[in-house]
């Protein structure tokens, strides 16, 4: 089966486990969407390739653990994104305590993540769909149109995408 081909159940073949481990980071275009597949310390992750903040490729982002969550740091403005869930993380003061200590907070899911399944040494990916995720904006015209729609449904169309 060719890389990028769809199996009968709709999953995309993205490579053998061996190939993806050797490559460490692989970018594939699946149904017009650029997806970054990462192998890091024994785990695979698949996320939208372009950072939700301003569209920089995450391919060369550093990976670290923050509060036991594996995260990638965008090379451009250093935003932290959890790899398993796509949450945007930021460090701030915890005002529930006095004095307020610095800790990590979540902004919620900002980067779309995709599901990987292994079958007999081969990896298959299911593209996540549904709802609006900020990283959709950098995945072509459809994502931009969807953002306009999501913004018009917001209270007053407020855009907080730079948070
Ligand atoms: S483009 Fe990624 S943090 Fe700004």
Backbone and ligand atoms as CSV (ligand in chain L), in Angstrom:
chain,resi,resn,atom,element,x,y,z
A,1,UNK,N,N,0.850,-1.197,0.000
A,1,UNK,CA,C,0.000,0.000,0.000
A,1,UNK,C,C,0.887,1.248,0.000
A,2,UNK,N,N,0.475,2.245,-0.757
A,2,UNK,CA,C,1.270,3.473,-0.869
A,2,UNK,C,C,0.994,4.407,0.307
A,3,UNK,N,N,2.025,5.109,0.753
A,3,UNK,CA,C,1.837,6.072,1.844
A,3,UNK,C,C,0.833,7.134,1.403
A,4,UNK,N,N,-0.128,7.401,2.264
A,4,UNK,CA,C,-1.163,8.394,1.957
A,4,UNK,C,C,-2.427,7.774,1.373
A,5,UNK,N,N,-2.352,6.477,1.018
A,5,UNK,CA,C,-3.538,5.812,0.453
A,5,UNK,C,C,-4.531,5.499,1.569
A,6,UNK,N,N,-5.810,5.470,1.188
A,6,UNK,CA,C,-6.856,5.191,2.168
A,6,UNK,C,C,-7.245,3.722,2.134
A,7,UNK,N,N,-7.347,3.126,3.299
A,7,UNK,CA,C,-7.848,1.750,3.385
A,7,UNK,C,C,-9.366,1.775,3.260
A,8,UNK,N,N,-9.980,0.611,3.150
A,8,UNK,CA,C,-11.430,0.549,2.934
A,8,UNK,C,C,-12.214,1.166,4.098
A,9,UNK,N,N,-11.628,1.198,5.283
A,9,UNK,CA,C,-12.325,1.795,6.428
A,9,UNK,C,C,-12.066,3.299,6.565
A,10,UNK,N,N,-11.404,3.877,5.561
A,10,UNK,CA,C,-11.216,5.331,5.565
A,10,UNK,C,C,-9.948,5.800,6.248
A,11,UNK,N,N,-9.222,4.887,6.907
A,11,UNK,CA,C,-7.972,5.284,7.552
A,11,UNK,C,C,-6.868,5.425,6.506
A,12,UNK,N,N,-5.941,6.335,6.745
A,12,UNK,CA,C,-4.830,6.546,5.811
A,12,UNK,C,C,-3.610,5.759,6.272
A,13,UNK,N,N,-2.988,5.069,5.326
A,13,UNK,CA,C,-1.729,4.399,5.628
A,13,UNK,C,C,-0.645,5.474,5.646
A,14,UNK,N,N,0.098,5.603,6.765
A,14,UNK,CA,C,1.084,6.683,6.870
A,14,UNK,C,C,2.529,6.164,6.943
A,15,UNK,N,N,2.718,4.848,6.890
A,15,UNK,CA,C,4.070,4.304,6.855
A,15,UNK,C,C,4.205,3.136,7.807
A,16,UNK,N,N,5.304,2.438,7.674
A,16,UNK,CA,C,5.536,1.365,8.627
A,16,UNK,C,C,6.075,1.997,9.908
A,17,UNK,N,N,5.906,1.282,10.971
A,17,UNK,CA,C,6.377,1.760,12.268
A,17,UNK,C,C,7.887,2.039,12.191
A,18,UNK,N,N,8.585,1.115,11.563
A,18,UNK,CA,C,10.044,1.236,11.409
A,18,UNK,C,C,10.434,2.530,10.694
A,19,UNK,N,N,9.753,2.812,9.590
A,19,UNK,CA,C,10.066,4.021,8.804
A,19,UNK,C,C,9.790,5.284,9.614
A,20,UNK,N,N,8.673,5.288,10.313
A,20,UNK,CA,C,8.292,6.499,11.054
A,20,UNK,C,C,9.192,6.718,12.272
A,21,UNK,N,N,9.662,5.639,12.855
A,21,UNK,CA,C,10.604,5.777,13.968
A,21,UNK,C,C,11.925,6.343,13.439
A,22,UNK,N,N,12.392,5.816,12.312
A,22,UNK,CA,C,13.659,6.280,11.734
A,22,UNK,C,C,13.569,7.754,11.329
A,23,UNK,N,N,12.423,8.152,10.792
A,23,UNK,CA,C,12.266,9.540,10.317
A,23,UNK,C,C,12.104,10.518,11.486
A,24,UNK,N,N,11.605,10.054,12.617
A,24,UNK,CA,C,11.284,10.855,13.811
A,24,UNK,C,C,10.139,11.837,13.561
A,25,UNK,N,N,10.220,12.623,12.498
A,25,UNK,CA,C,9.135,13.570,12.181
A,25,UNK,C,C,8.832,13.475,10.699
A,26,UNK,N,N,7.566,13.330,10.388
A,26,UNK,CA,C,7.141,13.127,9.006
A,26,UNK,C,C,5.955,14.032,8.727
A,27,UNK,N,N,5.991,14.747,7.622
A,27,UNK,CA,C,4.842,15.573,7.230
A,27,UNK,C,C,4.184,14.921,6.025
A,28,UNK,N,N,2.882,14.701,6.131
A,28,UNK,CA,C,2.123,14.117,5.026
A,28,UNK,C,C,0.899,14.978,4.751
A,29,UNK,N,N,0.524,15.047,3.477
A,29,UNK,CA,C,-0.707,15.742,3.110
A,29,UNK,C,C,-1.790,14.685,2.886
A,30,UNK,N,N,-2.813,14.736,3.724
A,30,UNK,CA,C,-3.895,13.750,3.659
A,30,UNK,C,C,-5.199,14.486,3.460
A,31,UNK,N,N,-5.847,14.212,2.363
A,31,UNK,CA,C,-7.098,14.897,2.024
A,31,UNK,C,C,-6.924,16.426,2.100
A,32,UNK,N,N,-5.786,16.910,1.610
A,32,UNK,CA,C,-5.534,18.352,1.562
A,32,UNK,C,C,-5.076,18.958,2.885
A,33,UNK,N,N,-4.861,18.110,3.874
A,33,UNK,CA,C,-4.472,18.593,5.198
A,33,UNK,C,C,-3.034,18.181,5.484
A,34,UNK,N,N,-2.194,19.124,5.943
A,34,UNK,CA,C,-0.805,18.782,6.252
A,34,UNK,C,C,-0.705,18.360,7.716
A,35,UNK,N,N,-0.289,17.130,7.893
A,35,UNK,CA,C,-0.254,16.532,9.235
A,35,UNK,C,C,1.192,16.182,9.579
A,36,UNK,N,N,1.560,16.469,10.817
A,36,UNK,CA,C,2.904,16.145,11.313
A,36,UNK,C,C,2.806,14.910,12.209
A,37,UNK,N,N,3.566,13.895,11.832
A,37,UNK,CA,C,3.605,12.671,12.649
A,37,UNK,C,C,4.962,12.649,13.349
A,38,UNK,N,N,4.911,12.482,14.649
A,38,UNK,CA,C,6.123,12.552,15.467
A,38,UNK,C,C,6.315,11.232,16.195
A,39,UNK,N,N,7.548,10.770,16.193
A,39,UNK,CA,C,7.893,9.677,17.097
A,39,UNK,C,C,8.890,10.232,18.093
A,40,UNK,N,N,8.547,10.129,19.378
A,40,UNK,CA,C,9.416,10.691,20.411
A,40,UNK,C,C,9.373,9.793,21.635
A,41,UNK,N,N,10.534,9.323,22.032
A,41,UNK,CA,C,10.683,8.479,23.216
A,41,UNK,C,C,9.628,7.379,23.305
A,42,UNK,N,N,9.495,6.666,22.202
A,42,UNK,CA,C,8.636,5.482,22.196
A,42,UNK,C,C,7.171,5.735,21.904
A,43,UNK,N,N,6.774,6.993,21.719
A,43,UNK,CA,C,5.354,7.299,21.468
A,43,UNK,C,C,5.189,7.989,20.113
A,44,UNK,N,N,4.045,7.729,19.491
A,44,UNK,CA,C,3.687,8.413,18.252
A,44,UNK,C,C,2.610,9.464,18.539
A,45,UNK,N,N,2.697,10.560,17.804
A,45,UNK,CA,C,1.697,11.623,17.895
A,45,UNK,C,C,1.413,12.120,16.477
A,46,UNK,N,N,0.203,12.581,16.248
A,46,UNK,CA,C,-0.134,13.167,14.948
A,46,UNK,C,C,-0.931,14.440,15.194
A,47,UNK,N,N,-0.423,15.555,14.695
A,47,UNK,CA,C,-1.096,16.840,14.894
A,47,UNK,C,C,-1.064,17.638,13.599
A,48,UNK,N,N,-1.934,18.637,13.509
A,48,UNK,CA,C,-1.863,19.563,12.383
A,48,UNK,C,C,-0.465,20.161,12.338
A,49,UNK,N,N,0.046,20.315,11.136
A,49,UNK,CA,C,1.455,20.720,10.987
A,49,UNK,C,C,1.700,22.184,11.340
A,50,UNK,N,N,0.683,23.052,11.175
A,50,UNK,CA,C,0.931,24.489,11.314
A,50,UNK,C,C,0.340,25.031,12.615
A,51,UNK,N,N,1.167,25.750,13.335
A,51,UNK,CA,C,0.807,26.274,14.645
A,51,UNK,C,C,-0.463,27.123,14.593
A,52,UNK,N,N,-1.344,26.906,15.555
A,52,UNK,CA,C,-2.626,27.628,15.600
A,52,UNK,C,C,-2.445,29.131,15.744
A,53,UNK,N,N,-1.291,29.562,16.253
A,53,UNK,CA,C,-1.115,30.991,16.527
A,53,UNK,C,C,-0.934,31.803,15.251
A,54,UNK,N,N,0.047,31.418,14.432
A,54,UNK,CA,C,0.285,32.193,13.203
A,54,UNK,C,C,0.787,31.334,12.058
A,55,UNK,N,N,0.566,30.032,12.162
A,55,UNK,CA,C,0.787,29.176,11.006
A,55,UNK,C,C,2.207,28.684,10.762
A,56,UNK,N,N,3.105,28.852,11.719
A,56,UNK,CA,C,4.471,28.332,11.539
A,56,UNK,C,C,4.475,26.804,11.601
A,57,UNK,N,N,5.314,26.196,10.786
A,57,UNK,CA,C,5.419,24.736,10.840
A,57,UNK,C,C,5.994,24.302,12.185
A,58,UNK,N,N,5.399,23.288,12.753
A,58,UNK,CA,C,5.868,22.765,14.043
A,58,UNK,C,C,6.925,21.680,13.870
A,59,UNK,N,N,7.274,21.404,12.636
A,59,UNK,CA,C,8.140,20.249,12.356
A,59,UNK,C,C,9.442,20.265,13.154
A,60,UNK,N,N,10.020,21.443,13.360
A,60,UNK,CA,C,11.297,21.497,14.074
A,60,UNK,C,C,11.161,22.003,15.508
A,61,UNK,N,N,9.959,21.946,16.039
A,61,UNK,CA,C,9.759,22.410,17.414
A,61,UNK,C,C,10.396,21.468,18.432
A,62,UNK,N,N,10.906,22.052,19.508
A,62,UNK,CA,C,11.466,21.233,20.595
A,62,UNK,C,C,10.332,20.523,21.335
A,63,UNK,N,N,10.669,19.385,21.895
A,63,UNK,CA,C,9.671,18.610,22.655
A,63,UNK,C,C,10.142,18.494,24.105
A,64,UNK,N,N,9.214,18.731,25.023
A,64,UNK,CA,C,9.547,18.616,26.454
A,64,UNK,C,C,8.286,18.203,27.214
A,65,UNK,N,N,8.483,17.765,28.441
A,65,UNK,CA,C,7.339,17.417,29.278
A,65,UNK,C,C,7.028,18.587,30.203
A,66,UNK,N,N,5.762,18.995,30.205
A,66,UNK,CA,C,5.313,20.070,31.097
A,66,UNK,C,C,4.171,19.505,31.936
A,67,UNK,N,N,4.337,19.505,33.239
A,67,UNK,CA,C,3.315,18.924,34.123
A,67,UNK,C,C,2.884,17.535,33.645
A,68,UNK,N,N,3.853,16.719,33.304
A,68,UNK,CA,C,3.614,15.342,32.833
A,68,UNK,C,C,2.900,15.262,31.483
A,69,UNK,N,N,2.810,16.359,30.777
A,69,UNK,CA,C,2.222,16.306,29.434
A,69,UNK,C,C,3.337,16.540,28.424
A,70,UNK,N,N,3.367,15.687,27.409
A,70,UNK,CA,C,4.388,15.891,26.373
A,70,UNK,C,C,3.945,17.035,25.467
A,71,UNK,N,N,4.846,18.003,25.283
A,71,UNK,CA,C,4.488,19.224,24.549
A,71,UNK,C,C,5.504,19.542,23.469
A,72,UNK,N,N,5.029,20.226,22.446
A,72,UNK,CA,C,5.926,20.747,21.422
A,72,UNK,C,C,5.916,22.269,21.552
A,73,UNK,N,N,7.080,22.874,21.345
A,73,UNK,CA,C,7.194,24.328,21.403
A,73,UNK,C,C,7.316,24.856,19.982
A,74,UNK,N,N,6.441,25.746,19.611
A,74,UNK,CA,C,6.499,26.314,18.263
A,74,UNK,C,C,7.801,27.109,18.119
A,75,UNK,N,N,8.527,26.896,17.023
A,75,UNK,CA,C,9.812,27.593,16.861
A,75,UNK,C,C,9.670,29.108,16.750
A,76,UNK,N,N,8.493,29.600,16.354
A,76,UNK,CA,C,8.380,31.039,16.076
A,76,UNK,C,C,8.219,31.897,17.336
A,77,UNK,N,N,7.117,31.727,18.074
A,77,UNK,CA,C,6.875,32.566,19.257
A,77,UNK,C,C,6.843,31.735,20.545
A,78,UNK,N,N,7.276,30.484,20.413
A,78,UNK,CA,C,7.467,29.600,21.585
A,78,UNK,C,C,6.180,29.205,22.311
A,79,UNK,N,N,5.070,29.226,21.629
A,79,UNK,CA,C,3.850,28.697,22.254
A,79,UNK,C,C,4.026,27.204,22.506
A,80,UNK,N,N,3.443,26.735,23.614
A,80,UNK,CA,C,3.539,25.320,23.982
A,80,UNK,C,C,2.215,24.644,23.654
A,81,UNK,N,N,2.314,23.491,23.030
A,81,UNK,CA,C,1.116,22.742,22.628
A,81,UNK,C,C,1.282,21.305,23.089
A,82,UNK,N,N,0.288,20.781,23.814
A,82,UNK,CA,C,0.404,19.392,24.262
A,82,UNK,C,C,0.189,18.472,23.055
A,83,UNK,N,N,1.047,17.485,22.938
A,83,UNK,CA,C,0.965,16.608,21.765
A,83,UNK,C,C,-0.212,15.631,21.816
A,84,UNK,N,N,-0.544,15.059,22.982
A,84,UNK,CA,C,-1.665,14.110,22.955
A,84,UNK,C,C,-3.020,14.786,22.738
A,85,UNK,N,N,-3.181,16.029,23.210
A,85,UNK,CA,C,-4.521,16.638,23.185
A,85,UNK,C,C,-4.619,17.905,22.337
A,86,UNK,N,N,-3.489,18.514,21.997
A,86,UNK,CA,C,-3.523,19.761,21.223
A,86,UNK,C,C,-3.896,20.983,22.046
A,87,UNK,N,N,-3.743,20.871,23.368
A,87,UNK,CA,C,-4.065,22.030,24.203
A,87,UNK,C,C,-2.954,23.073,24.148
A,88,UNK,N,N,-3.357,24.336,24.117
A,88,UNK,CA,C,-2.392,25.419,24.230
A,88,UNK,C,C,-2.122,25.645,25.714
A,89,UNK,N,N,-0.853,25.668,26.096
A,89,UNK,CA,C,-0.509,25.840,27.518
A,89,UNK,C,C,0.199,27.177,27.719
A,90,UNK,N,N,-0.060,27.793,28.833
A,90,UNK,CA,C,0.661,29.032,29.157
A,90,UNK,C,C,0.958,29.062,30.655
A,91,UNK,N,N,1.973,29.833,30.996
A,91,UNK,CA,C,2.386,29.929,32.383
A,91,UNK,C,C,1.841,31.232,32.957
A,92,UNK,N,N,1.225,31.119,34.111
A,92,UNK,CA,C,0.666,32.321,34.728
A,92,UNK,C,C,0.608,32.164,36.235
A,93,UNK,N,N,0.123,33.199,36.908
A,93,UNK,CA,C,0.008,33.183,38.373
A,93,UNK,C,C,-1.304,32.519,38.782
A,94,UNK,N,N,-1.203,31.654,39.754
A,94,UNK,CA,C,-2.391,31.004,40.291
A,94,UNK,C,C,-2.965,31.903,41.394
A,95,UNK,N,N,-3.976,32.684,41.025
A,95,UNK,CA,C,-4.538,33.690,41.948
A,95,UNK,C,C,-5.373,33.073,43.061
A,96,UNK,N,N,-5.590,31.747,42.982
A,96,UNK,CA,C,-6.365,31.116,44.062
A,96,UNK,C,C,-5.493,30.937,45.305
A,97,UNK,N,N,-4.196,31.211,45.160
A,97,UNK,CA,C,-3.305,31.052,46.306
A,97,UNK,C,C,-2.627,32.385,46.633
A,98,UNK,N,N,-2.206,32.488,47.866
A,98,UNK,CA,C,-1.582,33.728,48.305
A,98,UNK,C,C,-0.290,33.408,49.047
A,99,UNK,N,N,0.867,33.799,48.564
A,99,UNK,CA,C,1.085,34.545,47.317
A,99,UNK,C,C,0.868,33.646,46.096
A,100,UNK,N,N,0.446,34.213,44.970
A,100,UNK,CA,C,0.131,33.386,43.786
A,100,UNK,C,C,1.383,32.813,43.121
A,101,UNK,N,N,1.505,31.479,43.139
A,101,UNK,CA,C,2.680,30.877,42.491
A,101,UNK,C,C,2.507,30.821,40.968
A,102,UNK,N,N,3.607,30.702,40.265
A,102,UNK,CA,C,3.532,30.507,38.808
A,102,UNK,C,C,3.192,29.052,38.532
A,103,UNK,N,N,2.293,28.816,37.600
A,103,UNK,CA,C,2.031,27.437,37.181
A,103,UNK,C,C,1.511,27.433,35.746
A,104,UNK,N,N,1.352,26.230,35.194
A,104,UNK,CA,C,0.872,26.100,33.821
A,104,UNK,C,C,-0.646,26.015,33.793
A,105,UNK,N,N,-1.237,26.699,32.830
A,105,UNK,CA,C,-2.679,26.664,32.605
A,105,UNK,C,C,-2.939,26.213,31.165
A,106,UNK,N,N,-4.147,25.724,30.947
A,106,UNK,CA,C,-4.544,25.334,29.585
A,106,UNK,C,C,-5.489,26.378,29.000
A,107,UNK,N,N,-5.306,26.674,27.722
A,107,UNK,CA,C,-6.252,27.548,27.005
A,107,UNK,C,C,-7.331,26.714,26.328
A,108,UNK,N,N,-7.277,25.394,26.494
A,108,UNK,CA,C,-8.182,24.504,25.781
A,108,UNK,C,C,-7.524,24.004,24.498
A,109,UNK,N,N,-8.268,23.205,23.763
A,109,UNK,CA,C,-7.720,22.605,22.542
A,109,UNK,C,C,-7.597,23.662,21.450
A,110,UNK,N,N,-6.388,23.837,20.962
A,110,UNK,CA,C,-6.103,24.847,19.932
A,110,UNK,C,C,-5.566,24.216,18.650
A,111,UNK,N,N,-4.945,23.071,18.800
A,111,UNK,CA,C,-4.308,22.399,17.664
A,111,UNK,C,C,-5.012,21.067,17.449
A,112,UNK,N,N,-5.415,20.814,16.209
A,112,UNK,CA,C,-6.133,19.557,15.974
A,112,UNK,C,C,-5.152,18.381,16.031
A,113,UNK,N,N,-5.531,17.337,16.757
A,113,UNK,CA,C,-4.712,16.126,16.820
A,113,UNK,C,C,-5.472,14.997,16.114
A,114,UNK,N,N,-4.744,14.061,15.602
A,114,UNK,CA,C,-5.336,12.977,14.819
A,114,UNK,C,C,-4.989,11.634,15.444
A,115,UNK,N,N,-5.836,10.667,15.176
A,115,UNK,CA,C,-5.690,9.373,15.851
A,115,UNK,C,C,-4.861,8.393,15.022
A,116,UNK,N,N,-3.884,7.767,15.660
A,116,UNK,CA,C,-3.049,6.771,14.986
A,116,UNK,C,C,-3.378,5.378,15.507
A,117,UNK,N,N,-3.368,4.422,14.591
A,117,UNK,CA,C,-3.637,3.032,14.950
A,117,UNK,C,C,-2.563,2.167,14.322
A,118,UNK,N,N,-2.063,1.218,15.090
A,118,UNK,CA,C,-1.052,0.317,14.531
A,118,UNK,C,C,-1.684,-1.014,14.166
A,119,UNK,N,N,-1.324,-1.506,12.976
A,119,UNK,CA,C,-1.781,-2.837,12.553
A,119,UNK,C,C,-0.605,-3.574,11.945
A,120,UNK,N,N,-0.183,-4.587,12.596
A,120,UNK,CA,C,0.894,-5.458,12.099
A,120,UNK,C,C,2.095,-4.663,11.584
A,121,UNK,N,N,2.573,-3.756,12.407
A,121,UNK,CA,C,3.777,-3.012,12.047
A,121,UNK,C,C,3.547,-1.837,11.119
A,122,UNK,N,N,2.295,-1.575,10.765
A,122,UNK,CA,C,1.990,-0.434,9.901
A,122,UNK,C,C,1.124,0.548,10.684
A,123,UNK,N,N,1.294,1.834,10.399
A,123,UNK,CA,C,0.492,2.833,11.106
A,123,UNK,C,C,-0.536,3.461,10.183
A,124,UNK,N,N,-1.730,3.616,10.726
A,124,UNK,CA,C,-2.855,4.201,9.997
A,124,UNK,C,C,-3.371,5.391,10.788
A,125,UNK,N,N,-3.837,6.370,10.062
A,125,UNK,CA,C,-4.279,7.610,10.712
A,125,UNK,C,C,-5.719,7.925,10.338
A,126,UNK,N,N,-6.477,8.315,11.350
A,126,UNK,CA,C,-7.837,8.811,11.109
A,126,UNK,C,C,-7.811,10.319,11.315
A,127,UNK,N,N,-8.184,11.063,10.289
A,127,UNK,CA,C,-8.224,12.514,10.412
A,127,UNK,C,C,-9.346,12.899,11.357
A,128,UNK,N,N,-9.021,13.753,12.310
A,128,UNK,CA,C,-10.058,14.219,13.224
A,128,UNK,C,C,-10.934,15.212,12.473
A,129,UNK,N,N,-12.192,15.236,12.827
A,129,UNK,CA,C,-13.116,16.134,12.127
A,129,UNK,C,C,-14.113,16.666,13.132
A,130,UNK,N,N,-14.858,17.642,12.719
A,130,UNK,CA,C,-15.924,18.148,13.572
A,130,UNK,C,C,-15.487,19.305,14.433
A,131,UNK,N,N,-16.386,20.242,14.629
A,131,UNK,CA,C,-16.100,21.397,15.473
A,131,UNK,C,C,-15.100,22.321,14.816
A,132,UNK,N,N,-14.775,23.364,15.527
A,132,UNK,CA,C,-13.791,24.312,15.023
A,132,UNK,C,C,-12.580,24.268,15.945
A,133,UNK,N,N,-11.399,24.063,15.360
A,133,UNK,CA,C,-10.151,24.105,16.111
A,133,UNK,C,C,-9.290,25.162,15.424
A,134,UNK,N,N,-8.628,25.983,16.204
A,134,UNK,CA,C,-7.932,27.136,15.611
A,134,UNK,C,C,-6.911,26.768,14.542
A,135,UNK,N,N,-6.272,25.614,14.684
A,135,UNK,CA,C,-5.268,25.249,13.672
A,135,UNK,C,C,-5.912,24.983,12.314
A,136,UNK,N,N,-7.241,24.816,12.262
A,136,UNK,CA,C,-7.929,24.614,10.972
A,136,UNK,C,C,-7.669,25.793,10.036
A,137,UNK,N,N,-7.493,26.971,10.621
A,137,UNK,CA,C,-7.346,28.192,9.835
A,137,UNK,C,C,-6.185,28.087,8.847
A,138,UNK,N,N,-5.162,27.340,9.217
A,138,UNK,CA,C,-3.963,27.258,8.372
A,138,UNK,C,C,-3.962,26.022,7.483
A,139,UNK,N,N,-5.143,25.447,7.320
A,139,UNK,CA,C,-5.236,24.242,6.488
A,139,UNK,C,C,-6.096,24.492,5.257
A,140,UNK,N,N,-5.925,25.664,4.666
A,140,UNK,CA,C,-6.594,25.920,3.389
A,140,UNK,C,C,-7.863,26.731,3.526
A,141,UNK,N,N,-8.456,27.004,2.392
A,141,UNK,CA,C,-9.613,27.898,2.288
A,141,UNK,C,C,-10.762,27.454,3.191
A,142,UNK,N,N,-11.002,26.151,3.247
A,142,UNK,CA,C,-12.120,25.629,4.031
A,142,UNK,C,C,-11.979,26.040,5.501
A,143,UNK,N,N,-10.761,25.947,6.018
A,143,UNK,CA,C,-10.507,26.318,7.411
A,143,UNK,C,C,-10.781,27.782,7.660
A,144,UNK,N,N,-10.451,28.629,6.688
A,144,UNK,CA,C,-10.675,30.071,6.866
A,144,UNK,C,C,-12.175,30.394,6.846
A,145,UNK,N,N,-12.888,29.719,5.960
A,145,UNK,CA,C,-14.332,29.937,5.893
A,145,UNK,C,C,-14.986,29.493,7.204
A,146,UNK,N,N,-14.528,28.344,7.712
A,146,UNK,CA,C,-15.083,27.831,8.973
A,146,UNK,C,C,-14.819,28.804,10.120
A,147,UNK,N,N,-13.664,29.454,10.093
A,147,UNK,CA,C,-13.367,30.403,11.176
A,147,UNK,C,C,-14.331,31.581,11.133
A,148,UNK,N,N,-14.611,32.067,9.931
A,148,UNK,CA,C,-15.570,33.177,9.809
A,148,UNK,C,C,-16.908,32.760,10.413
A,149,UNK,N,N,-17.304,31.529,10.114
A,149,UNK,CA,C,-18.588,31.033,10.614
A,149,UNK,C,C,-18.559,30.947,12.144
A,150,UNK,N,N,-17.468,30.383,12.686
A,150,UNK,CA,C,-17.352,30.252,14.144
A,150,UNK,C,C,-17.349,31.630,14.793
A,151,UNK,N,N,-16.653,32.584,14.178
A,151,UNK,CA,C,-16.572,33.929,14.748
A,151,UNK,C,C,-17.935,34.593,14.760
A,152,UNK,N,N,-18.732,34.367,13.713
A,152,UNK,CA,C,-20.045,35.011,13.648
A,152,UNK,C,C,-21.006,34.412,14.664
A,153,UNK,N,N,-20.716,33.187,15.123
A,153,UNK,CA,C,-21.572,32.560,16.141
A,153,UNK,C,C,-21.152,32.958,17.554
A,154,UNK,N,N,-19.940,33.515,17.668
A,154,UNK,CA,C,-19.439,33.958,18.976
A,154,UNK,C,C,-20.225,35.175,19.435
A,155,UNK,N,N,-20.145,35.436,20.749
A,155,UNK,CA,C,-20.800,36.650,21.226
A,155,UNK,C,C,-20.031,37.856,20.702
A,156,UNK,N,N,-20.618,38.560,19.803
A,156,UNK,CA,C,-20.004,39.757,19.238
A,156,UNK,C,C,-18.867,39.476,18.285
A,157,UNK,N,N,-18.647,38.219,17.929
A,157,UNK,CA,C,-17.604,37.888,16.973
A,157,UNK,C,C,-16.203,38.176,17.458
A,158,UNK,N,N,-15.997,38.163,18.793
A,158,UNK,CA,C,-14.687,38.457,19.352
A,158,UNK,C,C,-13.642,37.432,18.931
A,159,UNK,N,N,-12.462,37.904,18.528
A,159,UNK,CA,C,-11.385,37.013,18.095
A,159,UNK,C,C,-10.325,36.950,19.172
A,160,UNK,N,N,-10.203,35.782,19.843
A,160,UNK,CA,C,-9.177,35.667,20.886
A,160,UNK,C,C,-8.087,34.697,20.447
A,161,UNK,N,N,-7.897,34.566,19.145
A,161,UNK,CA,C,-6.978,33.537,18.640
A,161,UNK,C,C,-5.520,33.819,18.968
A,162,UNK,N,N,-5.174,35.026,19.416
A,162,UNK,CA,C,-3.775,35.290,19.727
A,162,UNK,C,C,-3.423,34.903,21.155
A,163,UNK,N,N,-4.411,34.482,21.944
A,163,UNK,CA,C,-4.130,34.070,23.329
A,163,UNK,C,C,-3.349,32.791,23.384
L,1,LIG,S1,S,3.367,30.920,15.109
L,1,LIG,FE1,FE,3.587,29.427,16.636
L,1,LIG,S2,S,3.789,30.554,18.430
L,1,LIG,FE2,FE,3.435,32.045,16.939
